[in-house]
Each structure stands twice: as C-alpha cells, then as structure tokens.
Amino acid sequence: MKINTVARQVKLARLRSGEAPRALELCSGCGGMSLGMKAAGFELLAHVEFDATAAASYALNFNAPVEDKTIAWSLPRDMVTSDPGTLASEIGLTGDVVEHFDVLAAGLPCQAFARIGRSKLRSVTGDDIAYVNDPRAKLYERFLQYVEAVQPVAILIENVPDILNHAGRNVPEEICETLEAMGYSARYTLLNAAYYGVPQMRERLFLVAIDSSLGVVPGFPEPSHAAELPSGYETARSVALKYVPAEGSHFASIPRARKGLPKAVSVKAALGDLPRIREHFSAPTDMRRRKLHDRLPYGNSAALSDYAKKMRAWPGFQASHTDTDGHLVRITPRDFEIFRRMKHGRDYPHAIAVAEKIFSEQLEALTVRPRENSVKWTSLRAKYVPPYDPTKFPNKWWKLDPEMPSRTLTAHMGKDTYSHIHWESAQKRTISVREAARLQSFPDSFRFSGAMNAAFRQIGNAVPPLLAEAVAKRLKRDLLQKVVPEVEVVEDFRAA
C-alpha cells in the first residue's frame, strides 16, 4: 500500500491555516452522513452513489462546490467502476486527485452484513452462505483502494454491527489493520442514535482513522441523551462483539451516558407538530393523487419540542414555518381498524389477536353464519385477518410508543411500513414519508426524489444526520487538536 506522506502533510498544513476539511463520500445515499458532516464544518467536495434516485436527492439538497456542476452531482456512479481521478475531473476539479480530498467517508452497503439481509439472500439464492460471496461484502476492499488514491488525512466508515461478525470474521478489525499499515491510527465502536438526539434506537458501527503523524488516537462522541434500550439491543451487541479480539484490538469502548443527561427524544416529541393525516380512509382518492412534494400545513405548533424546532430550522434547510411535504402513507383498508385498536408498543402477534376479535365481531353480526373453514368463512376471514404467521413474523408490525424513541427504520419500509404504525389511534395508519424522515433526523426542508417507496428506501438506508454530526464533530476535533509539525512542502508532491 502506498503512503504519500508529503501529500498528507500539505493537507494538514492547509487545515492548520483554518480552512475546512474537504470530504469525498462513497455510497452517500441521499446524503444523511453528508448533512451531518456539513453541520460539523466539513466542506462537501464530491460524492459517489450507485442508486440513481438517491443521487438525484443528493443533488437536490446540496449545492455543488463548483459552479454549474449540480448535474454532475446527480449522476449515479458505481464506486467499483468509477475512479477518484475521473470523478474529480467530472465535477470540475483540476490537478491530481491526491490534492483535493482531506477526508474520505463511506456508509458502505450493509445488505451482505446485516442478518436480515443474509436471510433474504439465502431465500433468493438457496445458498446458506450467499452473503459471504455477495460482492457488496467486498466493497471495503475497493474503499481501501480509494484511500490509497486519495491519501486522506481522516477516514470515516459507518455500517451495521453485524459487520463485526461476518462468517466468523471481524471486518472492521481487518480494515483497521490495513489502515495502520498505511500510516493511520484507527478505532471502531458501536453507537446508538438514541444517545445522540435522534428519536430512534438505531445501533450502528463507526470506524474512524486519522493520519498517524498527528499522534492522536481517534475517539467517539460522548452521548448527549440518556436512553433505556430494550434487552434485545444488548443481546445483539453481544453477538456482534463476539469476534473482537480480547487483546490488541482496535475496538474502542462503547460510550456510556453519564448521569443527568436529558431523556432520549420520544416519538411524540419528534412528530407531534406534523400534520394529522386521515385522507387514506376518509378520502382515499385524494391520497392516491397526492404527490411526494405536495405540501400540507403543520399541525399543532403551539408547544413545539426542541427537536421539532431543530428539524424546522436546520442551518441551510430552514423550513417555511407554515407547511412541509412528504405526507404519503400506504392505503390498506383491511388493517385500518387493527391499527386503531392496537396498543402502544405492541407487535404482530397482538395485531393478529385484534384482527381475530374484529373477525369474530363480524361473524356475530351476521344473521346466518357460514360454516367454519367453508369458502365463505375463509373469504370473510381474509377481509379482516392478515395472512402472515405470527410465529414467523413477530416483528412485522409495531405500533409506536409515543413516550419512547422509535425502533430502527429499515430500507424496506416502503414495502413494510407496518413496522412503524402511528401511535395516534384516530389516524389509524402507518407513518408517512415525512414522519420517517423526522425519526431519522432529516430536517423538514430536506427533499427526496422519486415516489413514496423510493423515499422510504432512501431514509431507511441513510445515516441519521444528527448522529453523523456528533461523530464528525469529534473527528474534526481530534484531527485539529494538535499543531501539525512544520514540513518542507515540495512544489510537486504527486510522485512522493
């Protein structure tokens, strides 16, 4: 692996002069991590995103650093077939690529690492270890090639905790060992978004690395909020951490919330001021005609939570203070009454019990009841009872608890939004696109390209901007905390 010491020292000297760290993000999605990095004081110089709709969203929300290059930012790119030099040229940067980027970041695809993704791959291919051979599981190797080409002075990676236990391999540990050989000090840990002001219990791995010439061991942000995580999160942590070496690892202790911190942001505090949506059952034709960018006035704004104020007034994304967009929900008439009757914090087995009661009530209302298991009986039951086996899909549905953070949003919300049912029974629905964005900490003026399902996918795939901001601020502090030693800067350092 090549180490261009002079190039890195030139970058560190530039940062010492007070200029903002310039970032290139791979697998950027619609821009969750970028939004957090920008809020932390990083300059977004370029990004690479394979999904065309997500790339279009990125271009919608961030001003290109070079005039008239917004179109270039909206183009989808594959990090495998793209190269840093060509990317720099396409967005209007001149000179050698090693000159441009101080920070290299990536939210690498998690499908091959996440256990839920492994199950899907197994069902599609019939191969129990399909996830091991999934090309996405090797994209970190391509990321390391970008490191070699770009020679950043800082690195940031986000992924699911299961990347720590990928068929018995601790991938972040391997990445850190490689980065160490390339002249970086690297560490990784697990962070939960609920501890950093995000109204969602989302556990993720973060890896940070800094040029070793600074003599700094990278750290992670201290929690700003206190949260009580369900026991399942601790169990998942134990599984993920199984292959962390007992000695000599690059794993950093998971930050713990100190006493006296404010409680984690609740679902009600996060969503309480957004519009009440009833068109899905009162006027379904209107809901079907509604577009993602159609706007509705805010709801109760008399007592805005601090979180709601933040989402309306994010620097550079200040909302109109009167209305917002993204008020699309799925239209599923069979389940509206189930949603209404479900209790807060309950899941699919409870939903089935509610549905069976509704079905029984319908049977009792009939003058002549059909024989049990007859065609008519079975047809009537299908109108009220979902077909999924509650023993196989216990977490398929979940009604939000208004006093708690939400559980993790996923990329397949568009097809499975029942995992987040609105807590207010009178609205009897799943969450809207804008509500999902709020739970992920996207500001209200952040726009999403595509239709409803595409927007849900982008939100579920994203790094929560507030969590990204906390990590980026700590990285920036570590990067700049020491005076960089004076170096002799040669005029042409590209061959160094």
Legacy VTK file of the C-alpha trace (Angstrom):
# vtk DataFile Version 3.0
C-alpha trace
ASCII
DATASET POLYDATA
POINTS 496 float
0.000 0.000 0.000
1.324 3.417 -0.999
1.808 6.136 1.622
2.155 9.667 0.283
3.440 11.396 3.412
4.147 14.727 1.738
0.667 14.952 0.221
-0.913 14.362 3.615
1.326 16.921 5.292
0.337 19.520 2.700
-3.298 18.857 3.558
-2.640 19.087 7.285
-0.836 22.376 6.786
-3.826 23.715 4.866
-6.161 22.650 7.665
-3.898 24.340 10.179
-4.427 27.593 8.296
-8.115 27.422 9.187
-9.649 26.017 6.015
-12.471 23.473 6.324
-11.691 19.762 5.794
-12.805 18.750 2.287
-14.742 15.487 2.066
-15.385 12.808 -0.533
-18.138 10.393 0.454
-18.632 6.988 -1.161
-22.023 5.241 -1.046
-23.510 8.533 0.056
-27.156 7.610 -0.408
-29.363 10.678 -0.332
-26.926 12.441 1.996
-27.540 11.661 5.668
-23.872 11.432 6.591
-23.016 14.369 4.344
-25.641 16.502 6.068
-24.097 15.723 9.449
-20.576 16.371 8.197
-21.629 19.689 6.692
-23.202 20.715 10.004
-19.924 19.801 11.713
-17.958 22.158 9.439
-16.759 19.874 6.641
-16.840 21.005 3.017
-18.663 18.516 0.773
-16.472 18.348 -2.279
-17.739 15.200 -4.017
-19.796 12.052 -3.557
-20.387 8.689 -5.229
-23.792 6.954 -5.138
-24.917 3.990 -7.239
-28.711 4.437 -6.841
-29.996 6.996 -9.354
-32.889 8.225 -7.207
-30.699 8.698 -4.138
-28.085 10.519 -6.229
-30.811 12.825 -7.519
-31.903 13.549 -3.943
-28.316 14.369 -3.021
-28.101 16.914 -5.828
-31.442 18.419 -4.809
-30.224 19.175 -1.305
-26.564 20.143 -1.576
-25.060 22.913 -3.612
-22.293 21.655 -5.868
-18.896 23.099 -4.882
-18.113 24.059 -8.476
-20.488 26.359 -10.347
-22.909 24.666 -12.751
-21.857 21.182 -11.671
-25.111 20.178 -9.949
-25.941 17.877 -12.873
-22.640 16.049 -12.392
-23.532 15.554 -8.730
-26.861 13.983 -9.639
-25.317 11.264 -11.832
-25.292 7.761 -10.315
-21.827 6.241 -10.074
-20.533 2.804 -9.138
-17.584 3.011 -6.746
-16.198 -0.181 -8.297
-16.098 1.042 -11.884
-15.524 4.721 -11.056
-12.147 6.053 -10.067
-11.315 9.123 -7.964
-9.427 10.904 -10.736
-12.261 10.701 -13.246
-14.759 11.748 -10.588
-12.711 14.823 -9.715
-12.483 15.784 -13.369
-16.230 15.316 -13.965
-17.164 17.692 -11.164
-14.700 20.323 -12.345
-11.699 19.813 -10.031
-8.339 20.317 -11.714
-4.946 18.836 -10.933
-4.064 15.461 -9.427
-6.767 13.795 -7.337
-4.384 13.437 -4.383
-4.545 17.210 -3.931
-8.266 17.537 -3.299
-9.762 15.403 -0.534
-8.822 15.638 3.138
-11.494 13.227 4.388
-12.810 10.004 2.854
-16.156 8.773 4.232
-18.490 5.907 3.375
-21.695 4.302 4.533
-20.806 1.012 2.850
-23.772 -1.188 1.780
-24.915 -3.301 4.698
-27.120 -5.909 2.978
-24.444 -8.600 2.932
-23.542 -7.942 6.575
-26.921 -7.442 8.261
-28.524 -10.640 9.490
-31.857 -9.656 7.948
-30.054 -9.211 4.623
-28.390 -12.595 4.958
-31.803 -14.254 5.341
-33.099 -12.555 2.215
-30.061 -13.612 0.196
-30.499 -17.166 1.437
-34.160 -17.234 0.405
-33.383 -15.832 -3.064
-30.356 -17.985 -3.878
-30.937 -21.081 -1.775
-27.334 -20.768 -0.633
-26.798 -20.685 3.134
-23.594 -18.672 2.759
-24.634 -16.453 -0.138
-23.867 -13.413 1.995
-20.211 -14.415 2.207
-19.865 -14.330 -1.582
-22.026 -11.247 -2.087
-19.886 -8.671 -3.981
-21.144 -5.948 -1.631
-19.321 -7.655 1.231
-16.032 -6.871 -0.511
-16.654 -3.190 -1.244
-14.489 -2.243 1.721
-11.531 -3.512 -0.317
-12.423 -1.025 -3.056
-12.768 1.643 -0.369
-9.167 0.958 0.694
-8.088 1.455 -2.920
-9.728 4.878 -2.781
-7.766 5.576 0.400
-4.560 4.798 -1.455
-5.525 7.019 -4.402
-6.842 9.946 -2.354
-4.427 9.859 0.617
-6.897 11.475 3.044
-5.813 12.627 6.480
-9.027 11.299 8.051
-11.412 8.420 7.341
-14.975 7.683 8.462
-16.959 4.471 7.861
-20.477 3.515 9.001
-22.145 0.099 8.851
-24.343 -2.334 10.765
-22.958 -4.052 13.896
-23.077 -7.455 12.175
-20.071 -6.456 10.088
-18.112 -7.367 13.228
-19.173 -10.983 12.856
-19.269 -11.832 9.162
-18.946 -15.600 8.907
-16.523 -15.507 11.825
-14.547 -12.526 10.514
-14.258 -9.134 12.158
-14.158 -6.952 9.045
-13.567 -3.610 10.869
-10.582 -5.115 12.669
-9.130 -6.158 9.308
-9.770 -2.676 7.897
-8.026 -1.077 10.867
-5.003 -3.343 10.468
-4.723 -2.366 6.801
-5.140 1.337 7.604
-2.470 1.072 10.287
-0.076 -0.286 7.676
-0.996 2.724 5.520
0.006 5.184 8.200
-3.229 5.760 10.105
-4.351 5.401 13.696
-7.765 3.696 13.575
-10.528 2.733 16.007
-14.097 1.413 15.781
-17.054 1.106 18.153
-20.842 0.825 18.319
-23.049 3.891 18.751
-26.809 4.065 19.249
-28.547 7.028 17.643
-30.929 7.487 20.605
-27.969 8.641 22.729
-27.260 11.472 20.283
-30.612 13.223 19.998
-32.159 11.014 17.301
-35.666 9.740 18.189
-34.732 6.225 17.114
-32.959 3.267 18.721
-30.592 2.629 15.822
-27.370 0.750 16.568
-24.507 1.240 14.125
-20.783 0.638 13.818
-18.492 3.593 13.224
-14.833 3.384 12.257
-12.601 6.461 12.289
-8.971 6.856 11.331
-6.515 9.778 11.418
-3.061 10.217 9.907
-0.666 8.730 12.433
1.781 11.637 12.183
-0.540 13.581 14.482
-0.044 11.092 17.283
-3.797 11.097 18.012
-5.895 8.057 18.921
-9.326 8.686 17.354
-12.246 8.942 19.754
-16.027 8.911 19.649
-18.610 11.437 20.843
-19.999 11.338 24.360
-23.788 10.801 24.497
-25.953 13.898 24.703
-29.057 11.982 25.833
-29.897 9.070 28.122
-31.867 6.125 26.789
-33.136 2.791 28.060
-32.587 0.301 25.275
-34.674 -2.896 25.160
-32.837 -6.054 26.152
-32.693 -7.185 22.535
-30.184 -4.452 21.749
-27.764 -5.707 24.389
-28.141 -9.242 23.028
-27.440 -8.033 19.503
-24.348 -6.219 20.780
-23.039 -9.387 22.405
-23.432 -11.309 19.160
-21.758 -8.571 17.147
-18.828 -8.245 19.554
-18.103 -11.974 19.691
-15.103 -11.717 17.369
-13.485 -8.621 18.847
-10.007 -9.785 19.958
-9.536 -9.884 23.714
-6.157 -8.183 23.362
-4.638 -5.836 20.834
-7.880 -4.947 19.077
-8.778 -1.579 17.577
-12.148 -1.641 19.321
-12.923 1.393 21.489
-15.229 1.080 24.487
-18.830 1.992 23.707
-19.536 5.490 25.119
-21.952 5.442 28.055
-24.431 8.142 29.018
-23.472 9.993 32.178
-25.974 10.873 34.870
-28.100 13.969 34.466
-28.485 13.907 30.682
-31.906 14.672 29.167
-34.050 11.731 28.158
-33.883 10.404 24.630
-36.195 12.219 22.215
-39.572 10.496 22.127
-41.708 9.737 19.087
-44.346 12.227 20.227
-41.775 14.991 20.686
-40.415 14.203 17.231
-43.702 14.020 15.315
-46.335 15.800 17.385
-46.384 19.009 15.332
-46.677 17.338 11.918
-49.996 17.283 10.009
-52.685 14.832 11.037
-53.344 12.540 8.087
-56.747 10.903 7.561
-57.220 11.019 3.802
-56.168 7.392 3.434
-59.545 6.342 4.929
-61.691 9.486 4.627
-60.757 10.394 1.038
-58.542 7.642 -0.432
-58.776 9.113 -3.933
-57.153 12.300 -2.643
-54.375 10.267 -1.033
-53.753 8.366 -4.268
-53.454 11.648 -6.152
-51.126 13.246 -3.647
-47.509 13.626 -4.742
-44.441 13.402 -2.574
-43.753 17.123 -2.866
-47.315 18.274 -2.191
-47.347 20.362 0.970
-49.656 20.428 3.989
-49.757 22.936 6.844
-48.131 21.912 10.113
-50.370 20.590 12.836
-50.240 21.713 16.474
-47.376 24.194 16.705
-48.415 25.807 19.984
-45.798 23.966 22.025
-43.030 22.849 19.705
-40.478 20.449 21.163
-36.825 21.420 20.934
-36.391 18.595 18.461
-39.195 19.857 16.209
-37.686 23.336 16.285
-34.358 21.869 15.215
-35.927 19.975 12.312
-37.661 23.139 11.119
-34.622 25.392 11.437
-31.595 23.257 10.464
-28.971 25.690 9.111
-29.264 25.817 5.357
-32.537 23.874 5.467
-34.854 26.265 7.268
-38.460 25.244 6.716
-41.237 27.559 5.654
-42.614 27.529 9.233
-46.068 27.043 7.729
-46.042 23.752 5.831
-43.962 20.792 4.700
-44.096 17.893 2.230
-43.862 14.090 2.257
-47.324 13.267 3.617
-47.846 9.992 1.797
-48.971 6.787 3.530
-49.953 3.342 2.354
-53.656 2.668 1.746
-54.518 -0.667 3.361
-58.228 -0.640 4.295
-58.224 -4.134 5.811
-55.864 -3.016 8.533
-57.141 0.435 9.499
-59.314 -0.885 12.320
-56.479 -3.104 13.553
-54.194 -0.062 13.698
-56.833 1.831 15.649
-57.288 -0.869 18.279
-53.655 -1.871 18.752
-51.947 -0.820 21.959
-48.775 1.247 22.012
-45.556 -0.708 21.735
-47.263 -3.923 20.631
-46.281 -6.057 17.670
-47.693 -8.508 15.137
-48.944 -11.298 17.449
-51.020 -8.640 19.235
-52.244 -7.316 15.873
-53.402 -10.825 14.907
-55.310 -11.164 18.180
-57.004 -7.816 17.482
-57.838 -8.902 13.927
-59.334 -12.200 15.118
-61.575 -10.270 17.512
-62.736 -7.992 14.692
-63.474 -11.074 12.564
-65.468 -12.640 15.418
-67.499 -9.458 15.742
-68.303 -9.560 12.043
-69.407 -13.179 12.303
-71.685 -12.397 15.229
-73.323 -9.603 13.255
-74.423 -11.997 10.512
-77.933 -13.390 10.522
-76.658 -16.645 9.079
-73.101 -17.533 9.954
-71.052 -19.502 7.418
-69.702 -22.855 8.442
-66.185 -22.653 9.882
-63.473 -23.178 7.251
-66.029 -23.032 4.448
-65.239 -20.980 1.340
-67.448 -18.122 2.546
-65.977 -18.247 6.061
-62.421 -18.262 4.714
-63.184 -15.402 2.327
-64.724 -13.327 5.115
-61.803 -14.002 7.430
-59.328 -12.828 4.770
-61.098 -9.434 4.754
-60.124 -8.832 8.387
-57.170 -11.049 9.340
-53.674 -10.656 7.814
-52.246 -13.893 6.381
-48.792 -13.860 7.954
-47.829 -16.450 10.543
-47.263 -14.608 13.875
-44.679 -17.185 14.938
-42.560 -16.373 11.880
-43.159 -12.611 11.717
-43.374 -11.387 15.339
-41.790 -8.033 14.494
-43.578 -7.389 11.222
-45.942 -4.843 12.836
-45.217 -2.415 15.631
-47.277 0.456 16.981
-45.112 3.342 18.082
-44.929 4.180 21.765
-45.299 7.980 21.921
-43.135 8.245 25.048
-40.189 6.271 23.641
-37.818 6.612 20.694
-38.779 4.605 17.633
-37.128 1.323 16.854
-34.825 1.071 13.823
-36.066 2.299 10.457
-35.146 -0.024 7.600
-34.679 0.360 3.857
-37.704 -1.843 3.111
-40.157 0.441 4.947
-41.812 1.199 1.640
-42.954 -2.412 1.462
-43.148 -2.967 5.200
-44.180 0.295 6.840
-46.288 -1.744 9.266
-43.100 -1.907 11.294
-43.887 1.701 12.281
-47.592 2.302 12.952
-48.564 5.804 14.098
-49.303 5.960 17.827
-52.424 8.140 17.493
-55.218 5.619 17.058
-57.661 8.050 15.459
-55.310 8.341 12.459
-55.169 4.517 12.107
-52.258 4.373 9.691
-48.561 3.714 9.251
-46.074 6.583 9.348
-45.691 8.978 6.439
-42.537 9.714 4.477
-42.010 12.992 6.358
-42.511 11.260 9.706
-39.922 8.640 8.776
-37.553 11.457 7.804
-38.137 13.137 11.182
-37.407 9.885 13.027
-34.142 9.655 11.077
-33.370 13.335 11.946
-33.652 14.765 8.428
-34.741 18.417 8.514
-38.192 19.254 7.191
-36.855 21.067 4.121
-34.773 18.073 3.010
-36.297 16.842 -0.247
-36.459 13.283 -1.583
-36.563 12.326 -5.256
-38.796 9.595 -6.585
-42.086 8.225 -5.334
-43.132 7.077 -1.858
-41.356 3.713 -1.747
-38.126 5.205 -3.090
-38.235 7.903 -0.427
-38.766 5.350 2.340
-35.823 3.324 0.998
-33.534 6.357 0.970
-34.492 7.308 4.507
-34.058 3.772 5.861
-30.643 3.428 4.201
-29.362 6.757 5.483
-27.052 7.581 8.366
-29.060 9.724 10.827
-27.746 13.254 10.228
-27.651 14.150 13.943
-25.610 11.036 14.732
-23.306 11.758 11.786
-22.874 15.318 13.043
-21.832 14.117 16.505
-19.276 11.678 15.063
-17.977 14.250 12.554
-17.548 16.922 15.228
-15.468 14.555 17.347
-13.422 13.526 14.319
-12.799 17.152 13.410
-11.756 17.943 16.971
-9.325 15.015 17.044
-7.984 15.924 13.622
-7.289 19.541 14.505
-6.453 19.327 18.197
-2.656 19.296 17.735
-0.437 21.703 15.863
0.855 19.967 12.769
4.678 19.852 12.678
6.239 22.116 10.084
7.188 20.247 6.922
9.061 21.138 3.815
6.472 21.403 1.057
7.814 20.491 -2.361
6.247 22.114 -5.405
5.206 18.820 -6.965
4.335 16.199 -4.349
2.289 13.910 -6.557
5.099 11.402 -7.036
6.050 11.342 -3.342
LINES 1 497
496 0 1 2 3 4 5 6 7 8 9 10 11 12 13 14 15 16 17 18 19 20 21 22 23 24 25 26 27 28 29 30 31 32 33 34 35 36 37 38 39 40 41 42 43 44 45 46 47 48 49 50 51 52 53 54 55 56 57 58 59 60 61 62 63 64 65 66 67 68 69 70 71 72 73 74 75 76 77 78 79 80 81 82 83 84 85 86 87 88 89 90 91 92 93 94 95 96 97 98 99 100 101 102 103 104 105 106 107 108 109 110 111 112 113 114 115 116 117 118 119 120 121 122 123 124 125 126 127 128 129 130 131 132 133 134 135 136 137 138 139 140 141 142 143 144 145 146 147 148 149 150 151 152 153 154 155 156 157 158 159 160 161 162 163 164 165 166 167 168 169 170 171 172 173 174 175 176 177 178 179 180 181 182 183 184 185 186 187 188 189 190 191 192 193 194 195 196 197 198 199 200 201 202 203 204 205 206 207 208 209 210 211 212 213 214 215 216 217 218 219 220 221 222 223 224 225 226 227 228 229 230 231 232 233 234 235 236 237 238 239 240 241 242 243 244 245 246 247 248 249 250 251 252 253 254 255 256 257 258 259 260 261 262 263 264 265 266 267 268 269 270 271 272 273 274 275 276 277 278 279 280 281 282 283 284 285 286 287 288 289 290 291 292 293 294 295 296 297 298 299 300 301 302 303 304 305 306 307 308 309 310 311 312 313 314 315 316 317 318 319 320 321 322 323 324 325 326 327 328 329 330 331 332 333 334 335 336 337 338 339 340 341 342 343 344 345 346 347 348 349 350 351 352 353 354 355 356 357 358 359 360 361 362 363 364 365 366 367 368 369 370 371 372 373 374 375 376 377 378 379 380 381 382 383 384 385 386 387 388 389 390 391 392 393 394 395 396 397 398 399 400 401 402 403 404 405 406 407 408 409 410 411 412 413 414 415 416 417 418 419 420 421 422 423 424 425 426 427 428 429 430 431 432 433 434 435 436 437 438 439 440 441 442 443 444 445 446 447 448 449 450 451 452 453 454 455 456 457 458 459 460 461 462 463 464 465 466 467 468 469 470 471 472 473 474 475 476 477 478 479 480 481 482 483 484 485 486 487 488 489 490 491 492 493 494 495
